[in-house]
Amino acid sequence: MSEQPPISGSGDVPTVHVKDGQGQELLCFLEQLIPLDGNDYALLTPVDTPVCLFRLSDDDEPELIEPASASEPVLSTAEVVLQEHELSLVRSAVTLTVAGELDEPDPEELDVDADDDDDDDAETYELLVSFLVAEQEYGLYIPLDPFFVVARMENGHAQLVQGDEFERIQPRIEAELEERESQD
């Protein structure tokens, strides 16, 4: 396998491979570069479509399953179901993603009540596929809110920002982005 350049371009938006602590990578578009404390932090969006895995049941709300704790039979079944739709599941850093041609969601078809402001933190998802594993139903959902990844740029390479460092810089990055938006 040849070494890919850390930052490359496809069209107008540069791309970068971000690595997590386990060495897994995720190909992302470089959206913003924000200098803080002598470091350059990158705000990235995945090139492929991020998806979330949920355990479904008739009685309860769907339960989000972290990719790292998902069992192999569940992910293998998800891969087979996605292949039937000419899509592929990518097990990458940060999140699971789906590669392939997806139809854009039609905002008018979504069950989102714009006047319902009771829970501003609630994320909205669209079901991509559902499937059964050992009589348990699962679903892969696409988050409809933008999915951002924060990375620290070091010598042209992107290292995923997590844990304490993320908690420390997240509010400062948000403040910088708000400042930039107010200047536009």
TITI-260716 format. One record per residue: residue number from 1; residue in one letter; x, y, z of N, C-alpha, C in turn. Coordinates in Angstrom, 2 decimals. Atoms other than C-alpha are relative to their C-alpha. Layout:
<rs>
+-----+---+---------+---------+---------+---------+---------+---------+---------+---------+---------+
!   k ! r !    n_px !    n_py !    n_pz !   ca_px !   ca_py !   ca_pz !    c_px !    c_py !    c_pz !
+-----+---+---------+---------+---------+---------+---------+---------+---------+---------+---------+
! NUM ! A !       X !       Y !       Z !       X !       Y !       Z !       X !       Y !       Z !
...
+-----+---+---------+---------+---------+---------+---------+---------+---------+---------+---------+
</rs>
This chain:
<rs>
+-----+---+---------+---------+---------+---------+---------+---------+---------+---------+---------+
!   k ! r !    n_px !    n_py !    n_pz !   ca_px !   ca_py !   ca_pz !    c_px !    c_py !    c_pz !
+-----+---+---------+---------+---------+---------+---------+---------+---------+---------+---------+
!   1 ! M !    0.85 !   -1.17 !    0.00 !    0.00 !    0.00 !    0.00 !    0.89 !    1.23 !    0.00 !
!   2 ! S !   -0.83 !   -1.20 !    0.10 !    1.46 !    3.33 !   -1.02 !   -0.45 !    1.04 !    1.02 !
!   3 ! E !    0.29 !   -1.07 !   -0.97 !    1.67 !    6.23 !    1.40 !   -0.73 !    1.12 !   -0.73 !
!   4 ! Q !    0.75 !   -1.09 !    0.61 !   -1.00 !    8.80 !    0.55 !    0.43 !    1.32 !    0.60 !
!   5 ! P !   -0.33 !   -1.30 !   -0.57 !   -0.31 !   12.49 !    0.92 !   -0.99 !    0.35 !    1.10 !
!   6 ! P !    0.90 !   -0.30 !   -1.12 !   -1.73 !   13.76 !    4.24 !   -1.15 !    0.92 !   -0.40 !
!   7 ! I !    1.06 !   -0.89 !    0.45 !   -3.67 !   16.58 !    2.57 !    0.01 !   -0.02 !   -1.51 !
!   8 ! S !    0.11 !    0.00 !    1.45 !   -4.93 !   16.27 !   -0.96 !   -1.28 !    0.74 !   -0.36 !
!   9 ! G !    1.19 !   -0.74 !    0.41 !   -7.59 !   17.99 !   -2.99 !   -0.80 !   -0.78 !   -1.02 !
!  10 ! S !    0.89 !    0.53 !    1.03 !  -10.58 !   16.75 !   -4.90 !   -0.97 !    1.14 !   -0.30 !
!  11 ! G !    0.82 !   -1.16 !    0.30 !  -12.11 !   19.74 !   -6.58 !    0.51 !    1.18 !    0.81 !
!  12 ! D !   -0.36 !   -1.22 !   -0.71 !  -12.17 !   22.86 !   -4.44 !    0.30 !   -0.21 !    1.48 !
!  13 ! V !   -0.14 !    0.21 !   -1.44 !  -12.19 !   21.32 !   -0.95 !    1.11 !   -1.02 !    0.27 !
!  14 ! P !   -1.06 !    0.96 !   -0.31 !   -8.99 !   19.73 !    0.40 !   -0.51 !   -1.12 !    0.90 !
!  15 ! T !    0.35 !    1.13 !   -0.86 !   -9.22 !   16.32 !    2.06 !    1.21 !   -0.38 !    0.84 !
!  16 ! V !   -1.06 !    0.41 !   -0.92 !   -7.23 !   14.88 !    4.94 !   -0.45 !   -1.31 !    0.66 !
!  17 ! H !    0.27 !    1.22 !   -0.76 !   -6.99 !   11.45 !    6.62 !    0.25 !    0.32 !    1.47 !
!  18 ! V !   -0.17 !   -0.21 !   -1.44 !   -7.60 !   11.82 !   10.37 !    0.16 !   -1.37 !    0.65 !
!  19 ! K !   -0.27 !    1.26 !   -0.70 !   -6.22 !    9.10 !   12.66 !   -0.44 !    0.12 !    1.45 !
!  20 ! D !    0.33 !    0.05 !   -1.42 !   -7.52 !    8.05 !   16.05 !    1.14 !   -0.70 !    0.75 !
!  21 ! G !   -1.03 !    0.60 !   -0.83 !   -5.52 !    6.57 !   18.93 !    0.31 !   -1.45 !   -0.35 !
!  22 ! Q !   -0.22 !    1.39 !    0.38 !   -5.92 !    3.03 !   17.53 !    0.58 !   -0.12 !   -1.41 !
!  23 ! G !   -0.57 !    0.03 !    1.34 !   -4.49 !    4.01 !   14.14 !   -1.01 !   -0.11 !   -1.12 !
!  24 ! Q !    1.02 !    0.03 !    1.05 !   -7.82 !    3.85 !   12.31 !   -0.10 !    1.38 !   -0.63 !
!  25 ! E !    0.07 !   -1.26 !    0.73 !   -8.35 !    6.51 !    9.66 !   -1.41 !    0.28 !   -0.47 !
!  26 ! L !    1.25 !   -0.45 !    0.58 !  -11.28 !    8.52 !    8.35 !    0.35 !    1.12 !   -0.97 !
!  27 ! L !   -0.25 !   -1.02 !    1.01 !  -11.09 !   10.51 !    5.11 !   -1.04 !    1.10 !    0.17 !
!  28 ! C !    0.90 !   -1.13 !   -0.26 !  -12.54 !   13.98 !    5.68 !    0.32 !    1.18 !   -0.91 !
!  29 ! F !   -0.20 !   -1.29 !    0.63 !  -13.03 !   17.29 !    3.95 !    0.48 !    0.98 !    1.06 !
!  30 ! L !   -0.50 !   -1.04 !   -0.91 !  -11.09 !   20.14 !    5.57 !   -0.90 !    1.22 !   -0.15 !
!  31 ! E !    0.98 !   -1.09 !    0.06 !  -13.80 !   22.71 !    6.36 !    0.58 !    1.32 !    0.51 !
!  32 ! Q !   -0.55 !   -1.21 !   -0.63 !  -11.99 !   25.20 !    8.66 !    1.31 !   -0.36 !    0.67 !
!  33 ! L !   -1.24 !    0.13 !   -0.75 !   -8.54 !   25.65 !   10.14 !    0.01 !    1.10 !    1.04 !
!  34 ! I !    0.12 !   -0.94 !   -1.10 !   -8.49 !   27.31 !   13.56 !    1.26 !   -0.06 !    0.85 !
!  35 ! P !   -1.19 !   -0.02 !   -0.85 !   -5.24 !   28.35 !   15.29 !   -0.36 !    0.29 !    1.46 !
!  36 ! L !    0.21 !   -0.19 !   -1.44 !   -5.34 !   27.97 !   19.11 !    1.24 !   -0.47 !    0.74 !
!  37 ! D !   -1.11 !    0.40 !   -0.87 !   -2.47 !   27.89 !   21.63 !    1.19 !   -0.55 !   -0.78 !
!  38 ! G !   -1.14 !    0.45 !    0.77 !    0.16 !   27.46 !   18.94 !   -0.24 !   -1.26 !   -0.82 !
!  39 ! N !    0.37 !    1.17 !    0.81 !   -1.66 !   24.49 !   17.35 !   -1.03 !    0.41 !   -1.03 !
!  40 ! D !    1.06 !   -0.18 !    0.99 !   -3.77 !   24.37 !   14.21 !   -1.00 !   -1.13 !    0.18 !
!  41 ! Y !    1.07 !    0.99 !   -0.12 !   -7.09 !   22.62 !   14.79 !   -0.85 !    0.06 !   -1.25 !
!  42 ! A !    0.79 !    0.09 !    1.22 !   -9.09 !   21.42 !   11.83 !   -1.41 !   -0.44 !    0.34 !
!  43 ! L !    1.40 !    0.42 !   -0.08 !  -12.86 !   21.22 !   11.62 !   -0.26 !   -0.76 !   -1.30 !
!  44 ! L !    0.10 !    0.91 !    1.13 !  -13.56 !   18.27 !    9.33 !   -1.40 !   -0.59 !   -0.11 !
!  45 ! T !    1.22 !    0.78 !    0.22 !  -16.56 !   16.51 !    7.77 !    0.38 !   -1.24 !   -0.80 !
!  46 ! P !   -0.35 !    1.23 !    0.72 !  -16.38 !   12.88 !    6.61 !   -0.40 !    0.08 !   -1.48 !
!  47 ! V !    0.29 !    0.08 !    1.43 !  -16.21 !   12.31 !    2.85 !   -1.17 !   -0.97 !   -0.23 !
!  48 ! D !    1.10 !    0.95 !    0.09 !  -18.43 !    9.22 !    3.18 !   -1.08 !    0.40 !    1.01 !
!  49 ! T !    1.14 !   -0.35 !   -0.85 !  -21.82 !    9.40 !    4.89 !    0.11 !   -0.67 !    1.37 !
!  50 ! P !   -0.03 !    0.60 !   -1.34 !  -21.65 !    8.93 !    8.69 !   -1.33 !   -0.69 !    0.29 !
!  51 ! V !    1.21 !    0.70 !   -0.43 !  -24.12 !    6.41 !   10.13 !    0.15 !   -0.40 !    1.46 !
!  52 ! C !    0.05 !    0.43 !   -1.40 !  -25.16 !    5.43 !   13.64 !   -0.76 !   -1.31 !    0.06 !
!  53 ! L !    0.63 !    1.29 !   -0.17 !  -26.08 !    1.91 !   14.70 !   -0.89 !    0.04 !    1.24 !
!  54 ! F !    0.95 !    0.04 !   -1.11 !  -29.17 !    1.50 !   16.88 !   -0.57 !   -1.40 !    0.15 !
!  55 ! R !    0.75 !    1.22 !   -0.30 !  -30.72 !   -1.53 !   18.59 !   -1.46 !    0.44 !    0.10 !
!  56 ! L !    1.40 !   -0.40 !    0.05 !  -34.45 !   -1.37 !   17.90 !   -0.84 !   -0.98 !    0.80 !
!  57 ! S !    0.98 !    0.86 !   -0.67 !  -37.33 !   -2.68 !   20.01 !   -1.36 !    0.69 !   -0.08 !
!  58 ! D !    1.35 !   -0.55 !    0.13 !  -41.08 !   -2.23 !   19.88 !   -0.38 !    0.86 !    1.19 !
!  59 ! D !    0.45 !   -0.65 !   -1.22 !  -41.37 !   -1.04 !   23.47 !    0.76 !    1.28 !    0.35 !
!  60 ! D !   -0.85 !   -1.09 !   -0.46 !  -38.47 !    1.34 !   24.00 !    0.48 !    0.86 !   -1.16 !
!  61 ! E !   -0.67 !   -0.84 !    0.98 !  -36.70 !    4.16 !   22.23 !    1.18 !   -0.79 !   -0.57 !
!  62 ! P !   -1.19 !    0.66 !    0.54 !  -33.95 !    2.98 !   19.86 !    1.22 !    0.30 !    0.87 !
!  63 ! E !   -1.19 !   -0.14 !   -0.84 !  -30.67 !    2.40 !   21.74 !    1.23 !    0.13 !   -0.89 !
!  64 ! L !   -1.21 !   -0.23 !    0.77 !  -27.50 !    3.88 !   20.22 !    1.08 !   -0.97 !    0.46 !
!  65 ! I !   -1.11 !    0.91 !   -0.30 !  -24.64 !    1.37 !   20.01 !    1.27 !    0.61 !   -0.56 !
!  66 ! E !   -1.28 !   -0.54 !    0.44 !  -21.09 !    2.69 !   19.86 !    0.66 !   -0.99 !   -0.95 !
!  67 ! P !   -0.62 !    0.91 !    0.97 !  -19.18 !    1.29 !   16.87 !    0.98 !   -0.98 !    0.64 !
!  68 ! A !   -1.00 !    0.87 !   -0.62 !  -16.43 !   -0.11 !   19.12 !   -0.63 !   -1.15 !    0.77 !
!  69 ! S !    0.63 !    1.06 !   -0.79 !  -18.92 !   -2.13 !   21.16 !   -0.98 !   -0.84 !   -0.81 !
!  70 ! A !    0.89 !    0.79 !    0.85 !  -20.94 !   -3.45 !   18.21 !    0.63 !   -1.36 !   -0.26 !
!  71 ! S !   -0.53 !    1.34 !    0.20 !  -20.60 !   -7.19 !   17.82 !    0.26 !   -0.26 !   -1.48 !
!  72 ! E !   -0.38 !    0.32 !    1.37 !  -19.03 !   -8.66 !   14.70 !   -1.18 !   -0.52 !   -0.82 !
!  73 ! P !    1.14 !    0.46 !    0.81 !  -22.21 !  -10.52 !   13.60 !   -0.93 !    1.14 !   -0.42 !
!  74 ! V !    0.86 !   -1.14 !    0.33 !  -24.17 !   -7.25 !   13.70 !    0.61 !    0.80 !   -1.14 !
!  75 ! L !   -0.65 !   -0.78 !    1.05 !  -21.62 !   -5.35 !   11.61 !    0.11 !   -0.79 !   -1.30 !
!  76 ! S !   -0.07 !    0.83 !    1.21 !  -21.19 !   -8.27 !    9.19 !   -1.34 !   -0.05 !   -0.71 !
!  77 ! T !    1.34 !    0.01 !    0.60 !  -24.95 !   -8.45 !    8.64 !   -0.30 !    1.35 !   -0.62 !
!  78 ! A !    0.20 !   -1.35 !    0.55 !  -25.08 !   -4.67 !    8.15 !    0.73 !    0.13 !   -1.34 !
!  79 ! E !   -0.77 !   -0.05 !    1.26 !  -22.37 !   -5.01 !    5.47 !   -0.74 !   -0.71 !   -1.12 !
!  80 ! V !    0.71 !    0.78 !    1.02 !  -24.37 !   -7.67 !    3.60 !   -1.25 !    0.75 !   -0.46 !
!  81 ! V !    1.23 !   -0.73 !    0.34 !  -27.60 !   -5.63 !    3.74 !    0.33 !    1.23 !   -0.85 !
!  82 ! L !   -0.39 !   -1.18 !    0.77 !  -25.82 !   -2.51 !    2.49 !    0.46 !   -0.37 !   -1.40 !
!  83 ! Q !   -0.45 !    0.44 !    1.32 !  -24.22 !   -4.46 !   -0.38 !   -1.18 !   -0.22 !   -0.94 !
!  84 ! E !    1.20 !    0.18 !    0.82 !  -27.75 !   -5.28 !   -1.59 !   -0.46 !    1.33 !   -0.59 !
!  85 ! H !    0.36 !   -1.34 !    0.47 !  -28.18 !   -1.49 !   -2.04 !    1.18 !    0.68 !   -0.69 !
!  86 ! E !   -1.21 !   -0.51 !    0.63 !  -24.76 !   -1.09 !   -3.73 !    0.71 !    1.04 !    0.86 !
!  87 ! L !   -0.69 !   -0.84 !   -0.98 !  -23.37 !    0.54 !   -0.59 !    0.98 !   -0.87 !    0.77 !
!  88 ! S !   -0.91 !    0.78 !   -0.84 !  -20.51 !   -0.50 !    1.67 !    0.22 !    0.70 !    1.33 !
!  89 ! L !   -0.24 !   -0.49 !   -1.35 !  -19.95 !   -0.12 !    5.40 !    1.50 !    0.16 !    0.19 !
!  90 ! V !   -1.42 !   -0.28 !   -0.24 !  -16.62 !    1.49 !    6.32 !    0.18 !    0.14 !    1.51 !
!  91 ! R !   -0.31 !   -0.07 !   -1.43 !  -15.30 !    0.84 !    9.82 !    1.24 !    0.88 !    0.13 !
!  92 ! S !   -1.09 !   -0.97 !   -0.01 !  -13.20 !    3.93 !   10.34 !    0.11 !    0.66 !    1.36 !
!  93 ! A !   -0.16 !   -0.77 !   -1.23 !  -11.96 !    6.27 !   13.04 !   -1.26 !    0.82 !    0.24 !
!  94 ! V !    1.07 !   -0.89 !   -0.45 !  -14.61 !    8.22 !   14.96 !   -1.39 !   -0.59 !   -0.18 !
!  95 ! T !    1.36 !    0.43 !    0.28 !  -17.70 !    6.73 !   13.30 !   -0.02 !   -1.06 !   -1.08 !
!  96 ! L !    0.23 !    0.85 !    1.17 !  -19.06 !    4.13 !   10.94 !   -0.44 !    0.91 !   -1.13 !
!  97 ! T !    0.47 !   -0.77 !    1.16 !  -19.57 !    5.48 !    7.44 !   -0.47 !   -0.97 !   -1.07 !
!  98 ! V !    0.50 !    0.78 !    1.13 !  -21.31 !    4.28 !    4.30 !    0.52 !    0.65 !   -1.27 !
!  99 ! A !   -0.51 !   -0.47 !    1.28 !  -19.63 !    4.60 !    0.91 !   -0.96 !   -0.45 !   -1.09 !
! 100 ! G !    0.88 !    0.31 !    1.11 !  -21.69 !    4.71 !   -2.27 !   -0.96 !    1.13 !   -0.24 !
! 101 ! E !    0.95 !   -1.04 !    0.37 !  -24.42 !    6.72 !   -3.91 !   -1.26 !   -0.10 !    0.86 !
! 102 ! L !    1.19 !   -0.07 !   -0.83 !  -27.08 !    7.69 !   -1.38 !   -0.93 !    1.07 !   -0.53 !
! 103 ! D !    0.97 !   -1.04 !    0.34 !  -30.27 !    9.56 !   -2.16 !    0.00 !    1.03 !    1.11 !
! 104 ! E !    0.09 !   -1.07 !   -1.00 !  -30.40 !   12.94 !   -0.44 !   -1.38 !   -0.05 !    0.65 !
! 105 ! P !    1.30 !    0.00 !   -0.65 !  -33.16 !   13.05 !    2.19 !   -0.83 !    1.20 !   -0.44 !
! 106 ! D !    0.92 !   -1.07 !    0.36 !  -36.20 !   15.08 !    1.20 !   -0.50 !    0.64 !    1.30 !
! 107 ! P !    0.39 !   -0.63 !   -1.27 !  -36.75 !   17.62 !    4.03 !   -1.50 !   -0.05 !    0.26 !
! 108 ! E !    1.45 !    0.01 !   -0.19 !  -40.52 !   17.55 !    3.43 !   -0.51 !   -1.36 !    0.47 !
! 109 ! E !    0.43 !    1.33 !   -0.40 !  -40.66 !   13.80 !    4.07 !    0.41 !   -0.36 !    1.42 !
! 110 ! L !   -0.49 !    0.31 !   -1.32 !  -38.92 !   13.94 !    7.43 !   -1.05 !    0.34 !    1.06 !
! 111 ! D !    0.94 !   -0.23 !   -1.10 !  -40.98 !   13.69 !   10.61 !    0.65 !    0.90 !    1.05 !
! 112 ! V !   -0.62 !   -0.95 !   -0.92 !  -39.44 !   16.76 !   12.20 !   -0.98 !    1.15 !    0.17 !
! 113 ! D !    0.90 !   -1.10 !   -0.28 !  -41.72 !   19.27 !   13.89 !    0.84 !    1.23 !    0.32 !
! 114 ! A !   -0.85 !   -1.19 !   -0.15 !  -40.01 !   22.63 !   13.43 !   -0.41 !    0.85 !    1.19 !
! 115 ! D !    0.47 !   -0.82 !   -1.12 !  -42.13 !   24.19 !   16.17 !    0.28 !   -0.65 !    1.35 !
! 116 ! D !   -0.23 !    0.73 !   -1.24 !  -41.12 !   21.59 !   18.77 !    1.41 !    0.31 !    0.51 !
! 117 ! D !   -1.30 !   -0.42 !   -0.51 !  -38.32 !   23.31 !   20.68 !    0.24 !   -0.52 !    1.41 !
! 118 ! D !   -0.14 !    0.52 !   -1.36 !  -38.69 !   21.25 !   23.87 !    1.38 !   -0.59 !    0.24 !
! 119 ! D !   -1.28 !    0.67 !   -0.17 !  -35.45 !   19.36 !   23.25 !    0.93 !    0.41 !   -1.12 !
! 120 ! D !   -0.90 !   -0.51 !    1.03 !  -32.93 !   21.40 !   21.29 !    1.18 !   -0.93 !   -0.24 !
! 121 ! D !   -1.15 !    0.88 !    0.15 !  -30.25 !   18.76 !   21.89 !   -0.33 !   -1.30 !   -0.72 !
! 122 ! A !    0.39 !    1.25 !    0.66 !  -32.25 !   15.96 !   20.28 !    0.50 !    0.00 !   -1.44 !
! 123 ! E !   -0.48 !    0.13 !    1.37 !  -30.60 !   14.72 !   17.12 !   -1.08 !   -0.64 !   -0.83 !
! 124 ! T !    0.97 !    0.56 !    0.92 !  -32.63 !   13.83 !   14.09 !    0.73 !   -0.97 !   -0.92 !
! 125 ! Y !   -0.61 !    1.04 !    0.81 !  -31.90 !   10.68 !   12.13 !   -0.99 !   -0.45 !   -1.07 !
! 126 ! E !    0.81 !    0.63 !    1.03 !  -33.14 !    9.08 !    8.93 !    0.45 !   -1.45 !   -0.11 !
! 127 ! L !   -0.31 !    1.42 !    0.12 !  -33.34 !    5.28 !    8.71 !    0.55 !   -0.29 !   -1.39 !
! 128 ! L !   -0.58 !    0.43 !    1.26 !  -31.04 !    3.93 !    6.01 !   -0.41 !   -1.44 !   -0.29 !
! 129 ! V !    0.39 !    1.41 !    0.13 !  -31.53 !    0.17 !    6.52 !   -0.26 !   -0.56 !    1.39 !
! 130 ! S !    0.17 !    0.74 !   -1.24 !  -32.82 !   -2.15 !    9.21 !    0.17 !   -1.48 !   -0.34 !
! 131 ! F !   -0.31 !    1.41 !    0.21 !  -31.97 !   -5.84 !    9.68 !   -0.10 !   -0.74 !    1.32 !
! 132 ! L !    0.09 !    0.85 !   -1.17 !  -32.25 !   -8.77 !   12.10 !    1.29 !   -0.78 !    0.19 !
! 133 ! V !   -1.10 !    0.87 !   -0.38 !  -29.43 !  -10.54 !   13.93 !   -0.45 !   -0.72 !    1.26 !
! 134 ! A !    0.42 !    0.81 !   -1.15 !  -30.37 !  -13.41 !   16.28 !   -1.31 !    0.53 !    0.59 !
! 135 ! E !    1.35 !   -0.46 !   -0.35 !  -34.00 !  -12.19 !   16.36 !   -0.04 !    1.38 !    0.65 !
! 136 ! Q !   -0.04 !   -1.37 !   -0.51 !  -32.92 !   -8.69 !   17.45 !    0.08 !    0.93 !   -1.21 !
! 137 ! E !   -0.01 !   -0.92 !    1.12 !  -33.67 !   -5.79 !   15.10 !    0.99 !    1.14 !    0.26 !
! 138 ! Y !   -0.95 !   -1.10 !   -0.03 !  -31.00 !   -3.20 !   14.34 !   -0.29 !    0.93 !   -1.17 !
! 139 ! G !    0.15 !   -0.94 !    1.11 !  -30.95 !   -0.10 !   12.17 !    1.23 !    0.87 !   -0.12 !
! 140 ! L !   -1.04 !   -0.99 !    0.27 !  -28.33 !    2.07 !   10.53 !   -0.72 !    1.29 !   -0.38 !
! 141 ! Y !    0.64 !   -1.29 !    0.19 !  -29.39 !    5.71 !   10.68 !    1.02 !    1.05 !   -0.41 !
! 142 ! I !   -0.83 !   -1.12 !    0.42 !  -27.97 !    8.80 !    9.00 !   -0.36 !    1.20 !    0.87 !
! 143 ! P !    0.31 !   -1.22 !   -0.75 !  -27.66 !   11.81 !   11.35 !   -0.25 !    1.15 !   -0.98 !
! 144 ! L !    0.34 !   -1.09 !    0.91 !  -29.33 !   14.77 !    9.67 !    0.67 !    1.31 !    0.39 !
! 145 ! D !   -0.78 !   -1.16 !   -0.41 !  -27.41 !   17.33 !   11.71 !    1.41 !   -0.18 !   -0.54 !
! 146 ! P !   -1.37 !    0.13 !    0.50 !  -23.93 !   18.11 !   10.36 !    0.87 !   -0.77 !    0.98 !
! 147 ! F !   -0.88 !    0.84 !   -0.81 !  -21.32 !   15.65 !   11.62 !    1.42 !    0.55 !   -0.16 !
! 148 ! F !   -1.33 !   -0.60 !    0.05 !  -18.05 !   17.41 !   12.47 !    0.99 !   -0.81 !    0.83 !
! 149 ! V !   -1.11 !    0.65 !   -0.69 !  -14.72 !   15.94 !   13.52 !    1.04 !    1.08 !    0.25 !
! 150 ! V !   -1.05 !   -0.96 !   -0.33 !  -12.03 !   17.98 !   15.30 !    1.32 !   -0.75 !    0.06 !
! 151 ! A !   -1.32 !    0.62 !    0.02 !   -8.39 !   17.16 !   14.63 !    1.06 !    1.08 !    0.21 !
! 152 ! R !   -1.15 !   -0.89 !   -0.15 !   -5.05 !   18.71 !   15.55 !    0.95 !   -0.31 !   -1.15 !
! 153 ! M !   -0.90 !    0.17 !    1.14 !   -2.82 !   19.28 !   12.54 !    1.45 !    0.05 !    0.49 !
! 154 ! E !   -1.42 !    0.08 !   -0.38 !    0.81 !   18.22 !   13.05 !    0.78 !   -0.43 !   -1.22 !
! 155 ! N !   -0.82 !    0.30 !    1.18 !    3.25 !   18.38 !   10.11 !   -0.84 !   -0.52 !   -1.15 !
! 156 ! G !    0.86 !    0.40 !    1.11 !    0.38 !   18.06 !    7.64 !   -0.85 !   -1.22 !    0.26 !
! 157 ! H !    0.80 !    1.17 !   -0.36 !   -1.15 !   15.06 !    9.43 !   -1.06 !    0.42 !    1.02 !
! 158 ! A !    1.10 !   -0.32 !   -0.90 !   -4.48 !   15.15 !   11.29 !   -0.13 !   -1.08 !    1.07 !
! 159 ! Q !    0.17 !    0.92 !   -1.13 !   -4.72 !   13.56 !   14.76 !   -1.31 !    0.34 !    0.69 !
! 160 ! L !    1.30 !   -0.19 !   -0.63 !   -8.20 !   13.10 !   16.23 !    0.15 !    0.60 !    1.39 !
! 161 ! V !    0.01 !   -0.63 !   -1.33 !   -8.88 !   15.33 !   19.26 !   -1.13 !   -0.64 !    0.79 !
! 162 ! Q !    0.97 !    0.69 !   -0.83 !  -10.63 !   13.43 !   22.05 !    0.20 !    0.36 !    1.47 !
! 163 ! G !   -0.15 !   -0.07 !   -1.45 !  -11.18 !   13.38 !   25.79 !    0.17 !    1.41 !    0.54 !
! 164 ! D !   -0.22 !   -1.27 !   -0.69 !   -9.82 !   16.21 !   27.94 !    0.36 !    1.12 !   -0.97 !
! 165 ! E !   -0.39 !   -1.04 !    0.95 !   -8.25 !   18.06 !   25.02 !   -1.22 !    0.51 !   -0.75 !
! 166 ! F !    1.22 !   -0.41 !    0.70 !  -11.57 !   18.06 !   23.17 !   -0.87 !    0.87 !    0.90 !
! 167 ! E !    0.82 !   -0.76 !   -0.95 !  -13.45 !   19.26 !   26.26 !    0.57 !    1.41 !    0.20 !
! 168 ! R !   -0.67 !   -1.28 !   -0.23 !  -10.89 !   22.06 !   26.69 !   -0.14 !    0.94 !   -1.20 !
! 169 ! I !   -0.03 !   -0.90 !    1.16 !  -10.86 !   23.37 !   23.12 !   -1.35 !    0.18 !   -0.70 !
! 170 ! Q !    1.28 !   -0.10 !    0.71 !  -14.44 !   22.73 !   21.93 !   -0.68 !    1.36 !    0.17 !
! 171 ! P !    0.67 !   -1.30 !   -0.14 !  -15.94 !   25.92 !   23.46 !    0.77 !    1.12 !   -0.71 !
! 172 ! R !   -0.81 !   -1.03 !    0.65 !  -13.04 !   27.98 !   22.09 !   -0.14 !   -0.07 !   -1.52 !
! 173 ! I !    0.21 !    0.16 !    1.45 !  -13.48 !   26.54 !   18.59 !   -1.37 !    0.55 !   -0.38 !
! 174 ! E !    1.35 !   -0.52 !    0.28 !  -17.22 !   27.27 !   18.72 !   -0.02 !    1.52 !    0.04 !
! 175 ! A !   -0.04 !   -1.45 !   -0.10 !  -16.51 !   30.83 !   19.85 !    0.69 !    0.61 !   -1.23 !
! 176 ! E !   -0.72 !   -0.49 !    1.19 !  -14.01 !   31.32 !   16.99 !   -0.88 !   -0.10 !   -1.25 !
! 177 ! L !    0.88 !    0.15 !    1.16 !  -16.51 !   29.97 !   14.45 !   -1.13 !    1.03 !    0.02 !
! 178 ! E !    1.05 !   -1.02 !   -0.12 !  -19.25 !   32.29 !   15.77 !    0.56 !    1.37 !   -0.37 !
! 179 ! E !   -0.64 !   -1.26 !    0.32 !  -16.82 !   35.20 !   15.51 !    0.19 !    0.13 !   -1.51 !
! 180 ! R !   -0.20 !   -0.02 !    1.46 !  -16.00 !   34.28 !   11.89 !   -1.32 !    0.20 !   -0.74 !
! 181 ! E !    1.32 !   -0.14 !    0.63 !  -19.70 !   33.96 !   11.01 !   -0.52 !    1.43 !    0.14 !
! 182 ! S !    0.50 !   -1.37 !   -0.21 !  -20.48 !   37.39 !   12.50 !    0.74 !    1.00 !   -0.87 !
! 183 ! Q !   -0.78 !   -0.89 !    0.87 !  -17.76 !   38.93 !   10.31 !   -0.39 !   -0.15 !   -1.47 !
! 184 ! D !    0.39 !    0.22 !    1.42 !  -19.23 !   37.48 !    7.09 !   -1.17 !    0.83 !   -0.40 !
+-----+---+---------+---------+---------+---------+---------+---------+---------+---------+---------+
</rs>
